[in-house]
Amino acid sequence: MDRRAFLGVGGAALICTIGGKTIRVETPEDVAEVDAAVRRLQRPRAAAAQADGKDPVDGLQFGTPEPQPGGQVREYWIEAKSLMWDVAPTGRDEFMGHAIPKPRTFRAFAYRQWSNGFASPLGPPSIPGPTLEAEVGDVLRVHFRNGDEHFGQAVTMHPHGVRYTPDYDGAYMGDYTRVGGFIAPGEEFTYTWEATPDSVGVWAYHDHGPNEDLNTHRGLFGMLIVREKGAPRPDVEAGLFFHQFAPAITKIRKNFQCVNGRVAAGNTPTIRAKVGQRVTWHVFGADDMLHTFHIHGHRWRAPDGTFTDNQLLGPMTSVTASWVEDNPGRWLYHCHVLSHMHAGMNGWYLVDP
């Protein structure tokens, strides 16, 4: 397939800047060029100095925060791992009632949660990654391991919404990268993030290493929830990410519009509730596109206090929709960019009486 054909099925191209060179990513060959360039990167000078116990290039040093009075340490053990990913394990689109033809499987990148000390996995790698939770006053201590054996690149975990020092930012910044911003394959690093009062809410985390653009689009993202101290949880709480797997990344002649890495009702998450339950949805945009979150038969209050049933999602922004369930039945949720909905960005919400 030539570049024009890929643009026809792939949507907007990705833009990657590696080693001073900007690459417009439209084909698998462009992806391979970016991946090869990233594998050639050396550990930045500041990060290497910190790893050796020396002052970084900017001369700044930071401590590791501890919980506030009444808070606790919330520890997580997270690994980044590549895997073969099927966007439609059932092979069916239940919404439109047709088969989803092969090929549907490609090489993705995902976070995976382990037990303490990376003793044993708590499940397979997942898209999105495991949900991290804390309350105000806590610190999140995230032990991160780059367990990838395929892409051969440095990756990280970068959080939104919580407080952290530059060491725990998890961001690659060229020569100014600090120790947490370049975790090479086989290496480990522990991030420490503070849940402050202004962190209450729902936030994304994602890779922010030197190949953030491609690796986030491959599946390296997840959700972080910070609650008020002792705040009750909803009876049903759903976390959804609307995003695409583009042909340049998958090498498949189709642009998969996904919810949590899957396409079409029956493969995407089916959310279940009962009448009388308090239901909360957290819905993120996780690519470079604009999406909306729409659900049939229900309304909720937007931040301005007005009622809505369809809210806009930008890249790594979110909508939280809450209500007390009172409307039983089978309902459809989806992105109301109709080309996205019909390309798989939809799912079921089942409410029992």
C-alpha positions in Angstrom: 0.0 0.0 0.0 1.4 3.4 -0.9 1.3 6.5 1.3 -1.9 7.9 -0.3 -3.7 4.6 0.4 -2.6 4.6 4.0 -3.8 8.2 4.5 -7.2 7.2 3.0 -7.8 4.6 5.7 -5.6 5.9 8.5 -6.8 9.3 9.5 -4.4 12.0 10.6 -0.7 11.2 10.5 1.5 11.1 13.6 4.4 13.5 13.9 7.6 12.2 15.7 10.8 14.1 16.4 13.8 11.8 17.1 17.4 13.0 17.4 16.6 16.3 15.8 14.7 14.8 12.8 11.0 15.2 12.4 9.2 12.2 10.8 5.7 12.3 9.5 4.4 8.8 10.3 2.0 7.5 7.7 3.2 4.0 6.8 4.7 1.0 8.6 8.1 1.9 7.0 7.9 5.3 8.8 7.1 3.5 12.1 10.1 1.2 11.6 12.3 4.3 10.9 11.2 5.9 14.2 11.6 2.7 16.2 15.1 2.2 14.8 16.1 5.8 15.6 14.8 5.5 19.2 16.7 2.3 19.8 19.9 4.2 18.9 19.4 6.8 21.5 21.8 6.9 24.4 20.9 7.6 28.0 20.8 11.4 28.4 23.7 13.0 30.2 21.6 14.3 33.2 19.9 10.9 33.7 23.2 9.1 33.5 24.8 11.4 36.1 21.9 10.8 38.5 22.1 7.0 38.0 25.8 7.2 39.0 24.9 9.2 42.1 26.2 12.5 40.8 24.6 15.9 40.5 22.5 16.2 37.3 23.4 18.7 34.7 21.1 21.4 36.1 22.4 21.0 39.7 19.0 20.4 41.3 18.4 17.6 43.8 15.1 16.5 45.3 13.9 14.3 48.1 11.3 11.6 48.0 8.0 12.7 49.6 6.2 10.7 52.3 2.5 10.5 53.1 0.8 13.4 54.9 -0.6 12.7 58.5 -3.3 10.1 58.1 -2.2 9.1 54.7 -0.5 6.0 53.5 1.8 4.6 50.9 -0.1 2.9 48.0 2.4 0.6 46.2 2.0 -0.7 42.7 4.3 -2.9 40.7 3.8 -2.2 37.0 5.6 -3.6 33.9 5.6 -2.4 30.3 5.4 -5.3 27.9 4.8 -5.8 24.2 2.2 -8.5 23.1 0.1 -9.6 20.2 -3.3 -7.9 20.6 -6.6 -8.9 19.0 -9.0 -6.0 18.7 -12.1 -8.2 18.3 -11.7 -11.5 20.2 -15.2 -12.6 19.4 -14.9 -11.9 15.7 -18.3 -10.2 15.7 -19.8 -6.7 15.8 -22.9 -7.2 17.9 -24.1 -3.6 17.3 -24.3 -3.9 13.5 -24.6 -7.7 13.4 -21.7 -8.7 11.2 -18.4 -10.5 11.3 -15.2 -8.6 11.8 -12.8 -10.1 9.3 -9.2 -11.0 10.0 -6.5 -9.7 10.2 -7.3 -8.2 13.6 -4.1 -8.9 15.5 -0.9 -6.8 15.8 2.0 -6.0 18.0 0.8 -3.7 20.8 2.4 -2.2 24.0 0.7 -2.4 27.4 1.1 -2.0 31.1 0.8 -5.1 33.4 0.3 -5.2 37.2 2.4 -7.6 39.3 2.3 -8.6 43.0 4.9 -7.1 45.4 8.5 -7.4 44.2 7.4 -8.5 40.8 6.8 -11.9 42.3 3.9 -12.9 40.0 1.7 -11.2 37.5 -1.8 -10.3 38.6 -3.2 -10.6 35.1 -2.2 -10.2 31.5 -1.0 -6.9 30.0 -4.0 -4.8 29.4 -5.2 -1.8 27.4 -5.7 0.4 29.3 -3.2 -0.5 32.0 -4.2 -1.2 35.6 -6.2 1.5 37.5 -4.1 3.2 40.2 -6.0 4.6 43.2 -5.2 6.8 46.2 -6.8 9.2 48.7 -5.8 12.7 49.6 -2.7 12.6 51.8 -1.4 9.3 50.3 1.6 8.9 48.1 1.6 6.5 45.2 4.8 4.5 45.0 4.9 2.9 41.5 7.7 0.4 40.9 8.1 0.4 37.2 9.9 -2.2 35.0 10.5 -2.0 31.3 10.0 -5.7 30.5 9.8 -5.2 26.7 11.8 -7.7 24.5 10.4 -6.6 21.1 10.6 -2.8 20.6 13.9 -2.4 22.5 13.1 1.2 23.6 13.2 3.3 26.8 9.6 3.9 28.1 8.2 5.5 31.2 5.1 6.2 33.3 4.0 9.9 33.4 1.0 10.8 35.5 -1.5 13.6 35.2 -3.1 15.3 38.2 -0.8 14.4 41.1 2.2 16.2 42.5 5.7 15.1 41.8 9.3 16.4 41.6 11.2 16.5 38.3 12.8 13.1 39.1 9.4 11.5 39.1 7.9 13.2 36.1 8.6 10.3 33.8 9.3 12.6 30.9 12.0 12.4 28.3 13.4 15.9 27.6 16.6 15.3 25.6 19.7 16.4 27.3 17.7 17.6 30.3 16.1 14.2 31.0 16.2 13.2 34.6 16.5 9.7 35.9 12.8 8.8 35.7 12.5 9.8 32.1 14.5 7.1 30.4 13.9 3.5 31.6 15.7 1.2 29.2 14.6 -2.4 28.5 15.4 -4.6 31.6 15.6 -1.6 33.9 13.5 -0.6 36.9 12.6 2.7 38.5 10.3 3.7 41.4 8.1 6.8 40.9 6.6 8.6 43.9 3.6 10.8 43.3 1.6 12.8 46.0 -2.2 12.8 46.2 -2.7 16.4 47.3 -6.2 18.0 47.8 -6.1 19.5 44.3 -5.5 16.0 42.9 -9.0 14.8 43.6 -10.4 13.5 40.4 -9.7 11.1 37.6 -6.5 11.4 35.6 -4.6 9.6 32.8 -1.1 8.2 33.0 0.9 7.2 29.9 4.3 6.7 28.4 6.3 9.9 28.0 9.6 8.3 26.9 11.5 9.3 23.7 8.9 7.5 21.5 5.8 8.7 23.4 3.8 9.3 20.3 4.0 5.8 18.9 4.0 3.9 22.2 1.1 5.7 23.7 -0.8 5.0 20.4 0.2 1.3 20.8 -1.5 1.1 24.2 0.7 2.5 27.0 -1.9 4.4 28.9 -4.1 4.0 32.0 -6.3 5.7 34.6 -5.4 7.1 38.0 -8.2 8.0 40.6 -7.7 10.2 43.6 -10.6 10.4 46.1 -11.3 12.5 49.1 -10.3 10.8 52.4 -12.9 8.2 53.2 -15.1 9.2 50.2 -17.6 6.4 49.3 -17.2 4.6 46.0 -20.0 4.4 43.4 -21.8 1.1 43.2 -20.6 0.8 39.5 -17.5 2.6 38.2 -16.5 2.3 34.6 -13.2 3.5 33.1 -13.2 3.8 29.3 -10.6 5.1 26.8 -11.7 6.2 23.3 -8.7 5.8 20.8 -7.6 4.5 17.5 -5.1 1.9 16.2 -4.0 3.3 12.9 -2.8 1.2 10.0 0.7 2.6 10.2 1.0 1.0 13.6 -1.0 -2.2 13.1 0.1 -2.9 9.5 -3.5 -3.7 8.8 -5.6 -2.0 6.1 -8.2 -0.6 8.5 -8.3 2.2 11.1 -9.7 0.5 14.3 -11.7 2.9 16.4 -11.5 1.4 19.9 -12.8 1.5 23.4 -10.2 0.1 25.7 -8.3 -1.5 22.9 -11.2 -3.4 21.4 -13.7 -2.6 18.6 -17.5 -3.0 18.5 -20.0 -4.1 21.1 -19.4 -7.6 22.2 -15.6 -7.0 22.3 -15.5 -3.5 24.0 -16.4 -3.4 27.7 -20.0 -4.3 28.6 -21.0 -2.2 31.6 -23.6 -3.7 33.9 -25.8 -2.0 36.6 -29.1 -2.4 38.5 -31.8 0.1 39.1 -31.1 2.1 42.3 -27.3 1.9 42.0 -25.1 4.9 41.9 -23.2 4.7 38.5 -20.1 6.6 37.5 -18.4 6.6 34.1 -14.9 8.0 33.5 -14.3 8.4 29.8 -11.0 9.6 28.2 -9.7 10.5 24.8 -6.5 8.7 24.3 -5.3 9.6 20.8 -4.9 12.7 18.6 -8.5 12.9 17.6 -11.6 14.6 19.0 -14.3 12.2 20.3 -17.5 12.5 22.2 -19.1 10.3 24.9 -22.8 9.6 24.3 -25.0 7.0 26.0 -28.5 6.3 25.1 -31.4 6.7 27.6 -29.4 8.7 30.2 -28.4 12.2 31.2 -26.0 13.7 33.7 -24.9 17.1 34.9 -21.9 18.7 33.1 -19.5 20.9 35.1 -21.6 24.0 34.4 -24.6 22.3 36.1 -26.6 21.8 32.9 -27.8 18.4 31.9 -26.2 16.6 28.9 -26.0 13.2 27.2 -23.1 13.9 24.9 -19.8 15.5 26.0 -16.6 16.4 24.0 -13.3 14.6 24.6 -9.9 15.9 23.5 -6.5 14.2 23.8 -6.0 12.9 27.4 -9.0 14.8 28.6 -11.9 13.1 30.4 -15.6 13.2 31.1 -17.1 11.9 34.4 -20.8 11.1 34.1 -22.7 10.1 37.3 -26.3 9.2 38.0 -28.6 7.0 40.1 -29.8 4.3 37.7 -33.5 4.3 37.0 -33.9 3.1 33.4 -33.5 -0.6 32.8 -32.7 -2.1 29.4 -30.0 -2.6 26.9 -28.4 0.7 26.0 -25.7 1.7 23.5 -22.8 3.9 24.4 -20.5 5.3 21.7 -18.5 8.2 20.2 -20.9 10.5 18.3 -18.3 11.2 15.6 -20.3 8.8 13.4 -17.4 7.5 11.4 -15.8 6.5 14.7 -18.9 4.8 16.0 -19.3 2.7 12.8 -15.6 1.8 12.9 -16.0 0.2 16.3 -16.1 2.9 19.0 -19.3 1.6 20.7 -20.4 -0.8 23.4 -23.3 -2.1 25.6 -24.6 -0.8 28.9 -27.0 -3.4 30.5 -29.3 -2.3 33.3 -31.3 -4.9 35.3 -34.6 -3.9 36.9 
